[in-house]
């Protein structure tokens, strides 16, 4: 199990409206993009950053290597 905690600061109604007006939060899990404008709301993060933006890559690569599905990383041509 991979756990990531994201601590968000208190934001004003004006900030919420401004963020919504950017269009960024639509179609996002949690309605914010930590890798985009939404970073202004983040006070701290504990755990895997890549878990927040998609997949926990460190754990995924370790699992693939353990299963023998990935022999070499980084990949080479």
DOTOR-750753 format. One line per field, with one value per residue: x, y, z of N, C-alpha, C, O in turn; residue in three letters. Coordinates in pm, whole numbers, plus 50000, padded with zeros to 5 digits. Each point is the difference from the previous one (the first is absolute). Layout:
N
n_px (X, ...)
n_py (Y, ...)
n_pz (Z, ...)
ca_px (X, ...)
ca_py (Y, ...)
ca_pz (Z, ...)
c_px (X, ...)
c_py (Y, ...)
c_pz (Z, ...)
o_px (X, ...)
o_py (Y, ...)
o_pz (Z, ...)
code (Ala, ...)
***
This chain:
77
n_px (50084, 49875, 50163, 49808, 50171, 49779, 50194, 49783, 50092, 50023, 49806, 50109, 49840, 50087, 50083, 49852, 49916, 50129, 49992, 49835, 50040, 50113, 49838, 50143, 49885, 49969, 49846, 49956, 50165, 49796, 49965, 50146, 50088, 50019, 49915, 49814, 49835, 49919, 50163, 49882, 49911, 50159, 49883, 49863, 50215, 49824, 50217, 49852, 50202, 50174, 50050, 50142, 50216, 50024, 50209, 49920, 50051, 50009, 49812, 49928, 50109, 49952, 49815, 50011, 50088, 49869, 49875, 50163, 49860, 50117, 50058, 49885, 50141, 49952, 49801, 50017, 50102)
n_py (49882, 50080, 50060, 50089, 50089, 50032, 50109, 49973, 50144, 50116, 49916, 50173, 50113, 50166, 49941, 49987, 50183, 50093, 49908, 50055, 50197, 49910, 49956, 50137, 50149, 50138, 49873, 50149, 49852, 49968, 49932, 49833, 50203, 49796, 49870, 50033, 50063, 49806, 50021, 50123, 49826, 49979, 49887, 49839, 49933, 49863, 49993, 49844, 50095, 49858, 49978, 50159, 49975, 49857, 50005, 49838, 50194, 50154, 50091, 50183, 50194, 50118, 50125, 50201, 50166, 50107, 50154, 50151, 50128, 49991, 49991, 50113, 50062, 50144, 50079, 49793, 50179)
n_pz (50000, 49836, 50142, 49929, 50113, 49967, 50032, 50053, 49854, 50190, 49925, 49909, 50111, 50123, 50201, 50169, 50100, 50157, 50205, 50140, 50101, 50172, 50152, 50103, 50122, 49829, 50102, 50161, 49977, 50081, 49790, 49986, 49960, 50092, 49838, 50121, 49862, 49919, 49848, 49854, 49890, 49845, 50155, 49926, 50005, 50011, 49947, 49939, 49964, 49985, 50216, 50066, 49951, 50167, 49920, 50134, 49900, 50161, 50085, 49892, 50025, 50184, 49991, 49899, 50123, 50148, 49894, 50039, 50122, 50190, 49785, 49842, 50162, 49842, 49932, 49918, 49912)
ca_px (49916, 50072, 49921, 50054, 49916, 50017, 49940, 49960, 49977, 49868, 49996, 49881, 49902, 50054, 50102, 49930, 49939, 50108, 50052, 49899, 49996, 50110, 49959, 50092, 49955, 49900, 50054, 50112, 49968, 50020, 49971, 50114, 50119, 50118, 50108, 49964, 49964, 49949, 50107, 49988, 49920, 50068, 50088, 50103, 49972, 50074, 49983, 50040, 49946, 49949, 49872, 49900, 49980, 49971, 50038, 50119, 50098, 50106, 49945, 49966, 50124, 50048, 49911, 50027, 50131, 49984, 49924, 50075, 49942, 50088, 50136, 50096, 49944, 49915, 50003, 50104, 49970)
ca_py (50118, 50127, 50108, 50134, 50100, 50135, 50097, 50121, 50115, 50061, 50094, 50087, 49982, 50070, 49913, 49886, 50049, 50026, 49872, 49941, 50074, 49956, 49876, 49891, 49893, 49913, 49875, 49957, 49933, 50095, 50133, 50090, 49947, 50036, 50031, 50120, 50118, 49954, 49993, 50112, 49956, 49891, 50040, 49897, 49867, 49893, 49880, 49999, 50105, 49941, 49939, 50107, 50040, 49886, 49871, 50004, 49940, 49927, 49870, 49926, 49947, 49893, 49884, 49941, 49932, 49881, 49901, 49962, 50064, 50110, 49957, 50110, 50135, 50050, 49925, 50038, 49957)
ca_pz (50000, 49990, 50059, 49986, 50065, 49948, 50091, 49928, 50087, 49987, 49889, 50003, 49892, 49884, 49942, 49940, 49876, 49906, 49952, 49913, 49874, 49913, 49934, 50034, 50088, 49939, 49948, 50084, 50126, 50109, 49945, 49998, 49934, 50079, 49906, 49926, 50080, 50129, 50100, 50094, 50115, 50070, 50110, 50017, 49948, 50066, 49920, 49860, 49913, 49877, 50034, 49992, 49861, 49914, 50058, 50086, 49909, 50071, 50040, 49879, 49941, 50089, 49983, 49869, 50007, 50085, 49924, 49882, 49882, 49962, 50032, 50005, 50010, 49890, 49875, 49904, 49861)
c_px (50088, 49909, 50074, 49902, 50035, 49927, 49973, 49976, 49857, 50006, 49868, 49905, 50051, 50106, 49936, 49940, 50106, 50056, 49901, 49998, 50114, 49961, 50085, 49938, 49901, 50065, 50118, 49948, 50031, 49977, 50114, 50116, 50123, 50116, 49971, 49975, 49956, 50105, 49987, 49922, 50073, 50097, 50112, 49955, 50089, 49974, 50045, 49931, 49938, 49868, 49887, 49970, 49969, 50025, 50121, 50116, 50110, 49952, 49966, 50124, 50057, 49916, 50027, 50134, 49991, 49928, 50073, 49947, 50083, 50140, 50095, 49925, 50110, 50019, 50111, 49960, 50096)
c_py (50124, 50109, 50132, 50096, 50138, 50094, 50129, 50111, 50048, 50101, 50076, 49966, 50065, 49915, 49879, 50041, 50026, 49872, 49932, 50068, 49961, 49876, 49880, 49889, 49901, 49877, 49948, 49926, 50097, 50144, 50100, 49931, 50049, 50040, 50125, 50118, 49961, 49989, 50111, 49961, 49901, 50054, 49899, 49868, 49900, 49872, 50023, 50110, 49939, 49926, 50103, 50034, 49883, 49868, 50017, 49930, 49922, 49859, 49915, 49937, 49887, 49874, 49930, 49927, 49872, 49888, 49952, 50062, 50116, 49963, 50116, 50133, 50093, 49918, 50052, 49951, 49896)
c_pz (50000, 50054, 49981, 50065, 49945, 50096, 49922, 50101, 49984, 49886, 50004, 49885, 49871, 49929, 49931, 49866, 49893, 49943, 49907, 49863, 49905, 49920, 50039, 50085, 49938, 49937, 50079, 50124, 50112, 49958, 50014, 49930, 50075, 49909, 49919, 50094, 50141, 50110, 50104, 50125, 50090, 50103, 50021, 49942, 50073, 49922, 49857, 49920, 49874, 50024, 49987, 49853, 49907, 50067, 50091, 49929, 50069, 50037, 49878, 49938, 50086, 49984, 49867, 49999, 50083, 49926, 49876, 49871, 49949, 50043, 50023, 50007, 50040, 49872, 49911, 49863, 49956)
o_px (50094, 49886, 50120, 49880, 50117, 49880, 50090, 49947, 49932, 50093, 49897, 50037, 49979, 50003, 50043, 50015, 49982, 50027, 50038, 49981, 49992, 50061, 49966, 50030, 49976, 50098, 50069, 49900, 50110, 50007, 49976, 50005, 50040, 50087, 50077, 50067, 50021, 49964, 50051, 50011, 49953, 50093, 50109, 49882, 50118, 49887, 50087, 49877, 49893, 49923, 49888, 49885, 49976, 49911, 50087, 50022, 50040, 50070, 50021, 49998, 50045, 50054, 50005, 50012, 50058, 50030, 49953, 50044, 49978, 50029, 50091, 49904, 50070, 50101, 50036, 49936, 49991)
o_py (50011, 50015, 50010, 49996, 50039, 49986, 50062, 49976, 49964, 50080, 49949, 49934, 49947, 49994, 49958, 49931, 49966, 49992, 49947, 49934, 50028, 49970, 49887, 49883, 49894, 50011, 49908, 50041, 50054, 50090, 50120, 49877, 50115, 50077, 50035, 50016, 50076, 49986, 49987, 50067, 49971, 50074, 50036, 49978, 50025, 49952, 50082, 50000, 50042, 49981, 49965, 50025, 50022, 49944, 50084, 49880, 49894, 49902, 49878, 49882, 49899, 49890, 49877, 49892, 49898, 49882, 49909, 49964, 50051, 49989, 49993, 50023, 49968, 49932, 50117, 49896, 49951)
o_pz (50078, 49954, 50026, 49973, 49993, 50023, 49945, 50109, 49904, 49990, 50044, 49903, 49891, 49877, 49893, 49900, 49883, 49880, 49896, 49897, 49881, 49896, 49967, 49976, 50057, 49927, 49956, 50059, 50007, 50083, 50013, 49991, 49987, 50040, 49910, 50101, 50094, 50117, 50111, 50103, 50111, 49969, 50043, 49974, 50023, 49994, 49972, 49985, 49957, 49905, 49964, 49965, 49881, 50065, 49973, 50019, 49951, 49975, 50002, 49963, 49947, 49998, 49995, 49941, 49963, 50021, 49931, 49891, 49890, 50119, 50083, 49927, 50096, 49982, 50003, 49986, 49887)
code (Unk, Unk, Unk, Unk, Unk, Unk, Unk, Unk, Unk, Unk, Unk, Unk, Unk, Unk, Unk, Unk, Unk, Unk, Unk, Unk, Unk, Unk, Unk, Unk, Unk, Unk, Unk, Unk, Unk, Unk, Unk, Unk, Unk, Unk, Unk, Unk, Unk, Unk, Unk, Unk, Unk, Unk, Unk, Unk, Unk, Unk, Unk, Unk, Unk, Unk, Unk, Unk, Unk, Unk, Unk, Unk, Unk, Unk, Unk, Unk, Unk, Unk, Unk, Unk, Unk, Unk, Unk, Unk, Unk, Unk, Unk, Unk, Unk, Unk, Unk, Unk, Unk)
***
